[in-house]
Amino acid sequence: MVFFCPILAWPPRVLVVEDESIIALATTANLKRMGCEVIGTAATGQQAVDYALHKRPDVVLMDIMLEGTMDGIEAASRIREQNPDLPIIYCTAYTDAGTRGLAASTNPKAFMGKPIDYGALKHIIDDLQ
């Protein structure tokens, strides 16, 4: 889905953590339309941790189910150890109460279900400035 909207008031650097390549491509395209700089896409938790450390994003969009042994909640926890103030926004199909409770332990800025509502995501990112 392509989202059309005015660009963000600030140009955040965003790390997209998503193991489904089609979703990662659509998310990247929509973030760029919002005026974001997508600094990378990670398909595994370890890639997400490494990119967050070395590429220094302003925002992380985090899926929960990822390739490999580390899920998005564990990756977010490790990212928090390195950068406690980095905003993390979960974008996941797993929205049950148990998963939301586990994710809440990482102190996310938001928790969104899939498919992603890009209008709502834009407002969340705008409010981070």
KESE-887002 format. One record per residue: x, y, z of N, C-alpha, C in turn; residue number from 1; residue in three letters. Coordinates in nm, 3 decimals, always signed. Layout:
// residues N
(r (X Y Z) (X Y Z) (X Y Z) NUM 'ALA');
...
***
This chain:
// residues 129
(r (+0.083 -0.118 +0.000) (+0.000 +0.000 +0.000) (+0.088 +0.124 +0.000) 1 'MET');
(r (+0.057 +0.219 -0.082) (+0.133 +0.343 -0.090) (+0.054 +0.451 -0.016) 2 'VAL');
(r (+0.124 +0.521 +0.068) (+0.064 +0.624 +0.152) (+0.109 +0.760 +0.103) 3 'PHE');
(r (+0.015 +0.852 +0.084) (+0.047 +0.987 +0.041) (+0.011 +1.084 +0.152) 4 'PHE');
(r (+0.105 +1.167 +0.191) (+0.081 +1.265 +0.297) (+0.187 +1.373 +0.290) 5 'CYS');
(r (+0.164 +1.483 +0.361) (+0.269 +1.585 +0.369) (+0.392 +1.526 +0.440) 6 'PRO');
(r (+0.508 +1.579 +0.410) (+0.628 +1.526 +0.473) (+0.635 +1.569 +0.619) 7 'ILE');
(r (+0.713 +1.496 +0.694) (+0.732 +1.524 +0.836) (+0.802 +1.658 +0.856) 8 'LEU');
(r (+0.779 +1.717 +0.971) (+0.842 +1.845 +1.005) (+0.992 +1.830 +1.027) 9 'ALA');
(r (+1.036 +1.711 +1.058) (+1.179 +1.686 +1.080) (+1.216 +1.560 +1.002) 10 'TRP');
(r (+1.338 +1.547 +0.958) (+1.379 +1.430 +0.877) (+1.446 +1.322 +0.963) 11 'PRO');
(r (+1.368 +1.236 +1.029) (+1.429 +1.135 +1.115) (+1.501 +1.026 +1.035) 12 'PRO');
(r (+1.605 +0.973 +1.098) (+1.677 +0.858 +1.044) (+1.614 +0.733 +1.105) 13 'ARG');
(r (+1.560 +0.646 +1.021) (+1.480 +0.533 +1.067) (+1.547 +0.401 +1.031) 14 'VAL');
(r (+1.550 +0.311 +1.128) (+1.592 +0.172 +1.106) (+1.466 +0.087 +1.100) 15 'LEU');
(r (+1.448 +0.013 +0.991) (+1.334 -0.076 +0.973) (+1.381 -0.218 +1.004) 16 'VAL');
(r (+1.315 -0.281 +1.101) (+1.348 -0.418 +1.138) (+1.228 -0.504 +1.099) 17 'VAL');
(r (+1.243 -0.578 +0.990) (+1.132 -0.655 +0.932) (+1.191 -0.767 +0.847) 18 'GLU');
(r (+1.147 -0.891 +0.873) (+1.204 -1.004 +0.799) (+1.128 -1.038 +0.671) 19 'ASP');
(r (+1.011 -0.981 +0.650) (+0.937 -1.002 +0.526) (+0.979 -0.893 +0.427) 20 'GLU');
(r (+1.048 -0.932 +0.321) (+1.107 -0.834 +0.230) (+1.004 -0.742 +0.164) 21 'SER');
(r (+0.889 -0.794 +0.129) (+0.786 -0.710 +0.065) (+0.737 -0.603 +0.163) 22 'ILE');
(r (+0.716 -0.641 +0.289) (+0.672 -0.545 +0.389) (+0.782 -0.443 +0.415) 23 'ILE');
(r (+0.907 -0.489 +0.421) (+1.020 -0.397 +0.443) (+1.029 -0.296 +0.329) 24 'ALA');
(r (+1.010 -0.341 +0.205) (+1.015 -0.251 +0.090) (+0.901 -0.149 +0.094) 25 'LEU');
(r (+0.780 -0.195 +0.124) (+0.665 -0.104 +0.130) (+0.682 -0.003 +0.243) 26 'ALA');
(r (+0.730 -0.050 +0.357) (+0.751 +0.039 +0.471) (+0.857 +0.143 +0.438) 27 'THR');
(r (+0.966 +0.098 +0.378) (+1.074 +0.190 +0.338) (+1.022 +0.295 +0.241) 28 'THR');
(r (+0.946 +0.253 +0.141) (+0.893 +0.348 +0.042) (+0.802 +0.450 +0.109) 29 'ALA');
(r (+0.716 +0.406 +0.198) (+0.624 +0.498 +0.265) (+0.696 +0.591 +0.361) 30 'ASN');
(r (+0.797 +0.541 +0.430) (+0.876 +0.628 +0.518) (+0.948 +0.736 +0.438) 31 'LEU');
(r (+1.001 +0.699 +0.323) (+1.068 +0.798 +0.238) (+0.971 +0.904 +0.189) 32 'LYS');
(r (+0.848 +0.863 +0.158) (+0.745 +0.960 +0.117) (+0.712 +1.057 +0.230) 33 'ARG');
(r (+0.730 +1.012 +0.353) (+0.707 +1.098 +0.470) (+0.823 +1.193 +0.495) 34 'MET');
(r (+0.934 +1.171 +0.426) (+1.052 +1.254 +0.446) (+1.157 +1.192 +0.535) 35 'GLY');
(r (+1.139 +1.065 +0.570) (+1.237 +0.996 +0.655) (+1.357 +0.951 +0.572) 36 'CYS');
(r (+1.468 +0.938 +0.638) (+1.586 +0.875 +0.579) (+1.592 +0.734 +0.637) 37 'GLU');
(r (+1.571 +0.633 +0.556) (+1.580 +0.495 +0.602) (+1.726 +0.456 +0.595) 38 'VAL');
(r (+1.786 +0.435 +0.713) (+1.930 +0.408 +0.719) (+1.963 +0.262 +0.702) 39 'ILE');
(r (+1.861 +0.177 +0.704) (+1.885 +0.035 +0.683) (+1.762 -0.047 +0.716) 40 'GLY');
(r (+1.764 -0.171 +0.665) (+1.662 -0.268 +0.701) (+1.732 -0.390 +0.756) 41 'THR');
(r (+1.681 -0.442 +0.864) (+1.739 -0.560 +0.927) (+1.634 -0.670 +0.930) 42 'ALA');
(r (+1.675 -0.792 +0.897) (+1.583 -0.906 +0.897) (+1.599 -0.992 +1.023) 43 'ALA');
(r (+1.709 -0.973 +1.096) (+1.733 -1.051 +1.217) (+1.751 -0.958 +1.337) 44 'THR');
(r (+1.732 -1.013 +1.454) (+1.751 -0.935 +1.575) (+1.894 -0.887 +1.589) 45 'GLY');
(r (+1.990 -0.973 +1.557) (+2.130 -0.935 +1.570) (+2.166 -0.822 +1.475) 46 'GLN');
(r (+2.115 -0.828 +1.351) (+2.137 -0.718 +1.257) (+2.080 -0.589 +1.314) 47 'GLN');
(r (+1.962 -0.596 +1.374) (+1.898 -0.476 +1.430) (+1.985 -0.415 +1.539) 48 'ALA');
(r (+2.037 -0.499 +1.628) (+2.123 -0.450 +1.736) (+2.248 -0.385 +1.679) 49 'VAL');
(r (+2.311 -0.452 +1.582) (+2.433 -0.399 +1.521) (+2.407 -0.267 +1.448) 50 'ASP');
(r (+2.299 -0.262 +1.368) (+2.267 -0.139 +1.295) (+2.236 -0.025 +1.391) 51 'TYR');
(r (+2.163 -0.053 +1.498) (+2.128 +0.052 +1.594) (+2.254 +0.110 +1.658) 52 'ALA');
(r (+2.353 +0.026 +1.683) (+2.478 +0.072 +1.744) (+2.562 +0.152 +1.644) 53 'LEU');
(r (+2.575 +0.103 +1.522) (+2.668 +0.163 +1.427) (+2.607 +0.270 +1.337) 54 'HIS');
(r (+2.478 +0.262 +1.308) (+2.416 +0.358 +1.216) (+2.342 +0.471 +1.287) 55 'LYS');
(r (+2.324 +0.459 +1.417) (+2.268 +0.565 +1.502) (+2.135 +0.622 +1.452) 56 'ARG');
(r (+2.030 +0.539 +1.441) (+1.900 +0.591 +1.396) (+1.836 +0.683 +1.500) 57 'PRO');
(r (+1.738 +0.761 +1.455) (+1.656 +0.842 +1.545) (+1.535 +0.764 +1.594) 58 'ASP');
(r (+1.493 +0.664 +1.516) (+1.374 +0.585 +1.544) (+1.397 +0.443 +1.492) 59 'VAL');
(r (+1.343 +0.343 +1.563) (+1.347 +0.205 +1.516) (+1.204 +0.155 +1.501) 60 'VAL');
(r (+1.170 +0.103 +1.382) (+1.044 +0.032 +1.362) (+1.074 -0.115 +1.376) 61 'LEU');
(r (+1.014 -0.182 +1.473) (+1.053 -0.318 +1.511) (+0.939 -0.417 +1.494) 62 'MET');
(r (+0.962 -0.518 +1.412) (+0.871 -0.633 +1.406) (+0.908 -0.724 +1.523) 63 'ASP');
(r (+0.819 -0.813 +1.563) (+0.850 -0.902 +1.675) (+0.905 -1.035 +1.625) 64 'ILE');
(r (+0.841 -1.096 +1.527) (+0.890 -1.222 +1.474) (+0.991 -1.194 +1.364) 65 'MET');
(r (+1.116 -1.238 +1.387) (+1.225 -1.210 +1.294) (+1.295 -1.339 +1.256) 66 'LEU');
(r (+1.376 -1.334 +1.152) (+1.461 -1.448 +1.118) (+1.561 -1.470 +1.229) 67 'GLU');
(r (+1.609 -1.592 +1.244) (+1.713 -1.621 +1.342) (+1.656 -1.649 +1.481) 68 'GLY');
(r (+1.744 -1.653 +1.578) (+1.705 -1.695 +1.713) (+1.661 -1.580 +1.803) 69 'THR');
(r (+1.692 -1.456 +1.766) (+1.656 -1.341 +1.848) (+1.531 -1.274 +1.793) 70 'MET');
(r (+1.427 -1.265 +1.875) (+1.306 -1.197 +1.829) (+1.318 -1.046 +1.849) 71 'ASP');
(r (+1.217 -0.973 +1.806) (+1.220 -0.827 +1.813) (+1.219 -0.772 +1.955) 72 'GLY');
(r (+1.155 -0.843 +2.047) (+1.152 -0.797 +2.186) (+1.290 -0.806 +2.248) 73 'ILE');
(r (+1.359 -0.917 +2.224) (+1.496 -0.930 +2.275) (+1.589 -0.829 +2.208) 74 'GLU');
(r (+1.571 -0.809 +2.077) (+1.654 -0.710 +2.006) (+1.630 -0.570 +2.064) 75 'ALA');
(r (+1.504 -0.536 +2.088) (+1.473 -0.405 +2.146) (+1.536 -0.391 +2.285) 76 'ALA');
(r (+1.534 -0.497 +2.363) (+1.596 -0.494 +2.496) (+1.746 -0.468 +2.486) 77 'SER');
(r (+1.811 -0.533 +2.392) (+1.956 -0.513 +2.373) (+1.987 -0.372 +2.321) 78 'ARG');
(r (+1.900 -0.323 +2.233) (+1.917 -0.186 +2.183) (+1.903 -0.088 +2.299) 79 'ILE');
(r (+1.806 -0.113 +2.386) (+1.785 -0.027 +2.504) (+1.908 -0.023 +2.594) 80 'ARG');
(r (+1.981 -0.134 +2.604) (+2.103 -0.136 +2.685) (+2.206 -0.038 +2.629) 81 'GLU');
(r (+2.213 -0.026 +2.497) (+2.309 +0.062 +2.431) (+2.260 +0.206 +2.425) 82 'GLN');
(r (+2.129 +0.223 +2.406) (+2.073 +0.356 +2.387) (+1.934 +0.360 +2.451) 83 'ASN');
(r (+1.926 +0.389 +2.581) (+1.799 +0.382 +2.653) (+1.692 +0.480 +2.603) 84 'PRO');
(r (+1.731 +0.586 +2.535) (+1.635 +0.688 +2.491) (+1.591 +0.674 +2.346) 85 'ASP');
(r (+1.643 +0.576 +2.274) (+1.608 +0.559 +2.133) (+1.462 +0.514 +2.121) 86 'LEU');
(r (+1.378 +0.590 +2.050) (+1.238 +0.551 +2.035) (+1.224 +0.424 +1.950) 87 'PRO');
(r (+1.150 +0.328 +2.005) (+1.120 +0.204 +1.935) (+0.970 +0.195 +1.917) 88 'ILE');
(r (+0.928 +0.170 +1.794) (+0.786 +0.155 +1.761) (+0.768 +0.012 +1.709) 89 'ILE');
(r (+0.691 -0.067 +1.781) (+0.662 -0.202 +1.733) (+0.556 -0.197 +1.625) 90 'TYR');
(r (+0.581 -0.268 +1.515) (+0.486 -0.286 +1.406) (+0.479 -0.436 +1.382) 91 'CYS');
(r (+0.374 -0.501 +1.430) (+0.371 -0.646 +1.431) (+0.231 -0.702 +1.411) 92 'THR');
(r (+0.224 -0.823 +1.364) (+0.096 -0.893 +1.352) (+0.058 -0.958 +1.485) 93 'ALA');
(r (+0.151 -0.966 +1.578) (+0.128 -1.031 +1.707) (+0.084 -0.926 +1.808) 94 'TYR');
(r (-0.047 -0.908 +1.821) (-0.100 -0.801 +1.904) (-0.176 -0.854 +2.027) 95 'THR');
(r (-0.160 -0.981 +2.059) (-0.229 -1.037 +2.174) (-0.175 -0.974 +2.303) 96 'ASP');
(r (-0.251 -0.986 +2.410) (-0.216 -0.922 +2.537) (-0.083 -0.971 +2.592) 97 'ALA');
(r (-0.054 -1.099 +2.579) (+0.073 -1.153 +2.629) (+0.193 -1.092 +2.558) 98 'GLY');
(r (+0.186 -1.085 +2.426) (+0.294 -1.026 +2.348) (+0.309 -0.878 +2.379) 99 'THR');
(r (+0.197 -0.809 +2.388) (+0.201 -0.666 +2.421) (+0.265 -0.644 +2.558) 100 'ARG');
(r (+0.234 -0.733 +2.652) (+0.293 -0.721 +2.785) (+0.443 -0.741 +2.783) 101 'GLY');
(r (+0.490 -0.840 +2.708) (+0.634 -0.862 +2.696) (+0.702 -0.744 +2.629) 102 'LEU');
(r (+0.640 -0.693 +2.523) (+0.697 -0.579 +2.451) (+0.700 -0.454 +2.540) 103 'ALA');
(r (+0.602 -0.439 +2.627) (+0.596 -0.322 +2.715) (+0.719 -0.312 +2.805) 104 'ALA');
(r (+0.782 -0.425 +2.833) (+0.902 -0.424 +2.919) (+1.018 -0.350 +2.855) 105 'SER');
(r (+1.012 -0.326 +2.724) (+1.119 -0.254 +2.654) (+1.088 -0.105 +2.640) 106 'THR');
(r (+0.977 -0.061 +2.698) (+0.939 +0.080 +2.699) (+0.929 +0.139 +2.558) 107 'ASN');
(r (+0.845 +0.080 +2.471) (+0.831 +0.133 +2.336) (+0.753 +0.263 +2.334) 108 'PRO');
(r (+0.773 +0.341 +2.229) (+0.694 +0.463 +2.209) (+0.553 +0.430 +2.161) 109 'LYS');
(r (+0.540 +0.320 +2.087) (+0.409 +0.279 +2.036) (+0.411 +0.131 +2.000) 110 'ALA');
(r (+0.292 +0.076 +1.988) (+0.273 -0.063 +1.950) (+0.161 -0.064 +1.847) 111 'PHE');
(r (+0.195 -0.097 +1.722) (+0.099 -0.095 +1.612) (+0.082 -0.234 +1.554) 112 'MET');
(r (-0.042 -0.265 +1.517) (-0.068 -0.390 +1.447) (-0.042 -0.375 +1.298) 113 'GLY');
(r (-0.036 -0.489 +1.232) (-0.023 -0.490 +1.086) (-0.159 -0.525 +1.029) 114 'LYS');
(r (-0.194 -0.475 +0.913) (-0.113 -0.388 +0.829) (-0.092 -0.252 +0.894) 115 'PRO');
(r (+0.020 -0.192 +0.862) (+0.059 -0.065 +0.924) (-0.033 +0.047 +0.875) 116 'ILE');
(r (-0.082 +0.124 +0.968) (-0.158 +0.245 +0.937) (-0.055 +0.357 +0.926) 117 'ASP');
(r (-0.016 +0.391 +0.803) (+0.092 +0.488 +0.784) (+0.054 +0.629 +0.829) 118 'TYR');
(r (-0.073 +0.662 +0.824) (-0.116 +0.791 +0.877) (-0.090 +0.800 +1.027) 119 'GLY');
(r (-0.127 +0.694 +1.099) (-0.102 +0.690 +1.244) (+0.047 +0.688 +1.272) 120 'ALA');
(r (+0.123 +0.612 +1.192) (+0.268 +0.607 +1.211) (+0.331 +0.744 +1.191) 121 'LEU');
(r (+0.286 +0.818 +1.091) (+0.337 +0.952 +1.068) (+0.314 +1.041 +1.190) 122 'LYS');
(r (+0.196 +1.032 +1.248) (+0.166 +1.113 +1.367) (+0.256 +1.074 +1.485) 123 'HIS');
(r (+0.280 +0.946 +1.502) (+0.366 +0.900 +1.611) (+0.508 +0.954 +1.591) 124 'ILE');
(r (+0.560 +0.943 +1.469) (+0.695 +0.990 +1.441) (+0.702 +1.143 +1.455) 125 'ILE');
(r (+0.601 +1.213 +1.405) (+0.597 +1.359 +1.419) (+0.605 +1.401 +1.566) 126 'ASP');
(r (+0.537 +1.328 +1.652) (+0.535 +1.361 +1.795) (+0.667 +1.334 +1.867) 127 'ASP');
(r (+0.759 +1.264 +1.802) (+0.888 +1.233 +1.865) (+0.982 +1.352 +1.865) 128 'LEU');
(r (+0.960 +1.448 +1.777) (+1.054 +1.559 +1.763) (+1.056 +1.644 +1.887) 129 'GLN');
***
